[in-house]
């Protein structure tokens, strides 16, 4: 059986995966023109918030939201690169480094 301390982070990981999936589906929805894809994207957002709500029962809100948002951005950037060939400029990479640094500082607080 999973430790009770692992379960909130499993919810948080699920929230991150669902957020990234929602973002990808949003891209594939062609500006919400493909209604079924758009509906799936919106469903993933709702499910992501539901999972995040479960995570914040046991993880401080500020930490959970920062991890969710930060890793969601990192994974979305990675998927944008892998699936769509999207690249970041130098300032974009600096922003990602600052994001990672901020997440680390929150963990230490």
Residue, then its C-alpha position, 0 to 999 in steps of 0.5 A: x500500500x502506498x504511504x499516505x505521504x505519497x498519495x498527495x504527490x500522486x494527485x499533484x502529478x496527475x494534475x500536471x499530466x492533465x494540465x499538459x494534456x489539456x494544453x496539447x488538446x487546446x492546440x489540436x482544437x484549432x482555436x476551439x473549432x474542433x468541438x470534440x477536441x475542445x471539449x476534451x481539453x476543457x474536461x482535462x482542465x476540470x479534471x486537473x483542478x479536481x486532482x489539484x484540489x485533492x493534492x492541496x488537502x495535504x500539500x501547502x497551497x503555495x507549494x502545490x500550485x507552484x509545482x503544478x504551474x512550474x512543471x506544467x509549463x516545463x512539460x508544455x514547453x517540452x511537448x511543444x518542442x517535440x510535437x510542433x517544433x516550437x523553440x524558445x529564444x534566449x529569454x525564454x530559456x532564462x525564464x525557465x531557469x528562473x522558474x526552476x529556481x523559484x520552485x526550488x526556493x519554495x521547496x526550501x521555505 
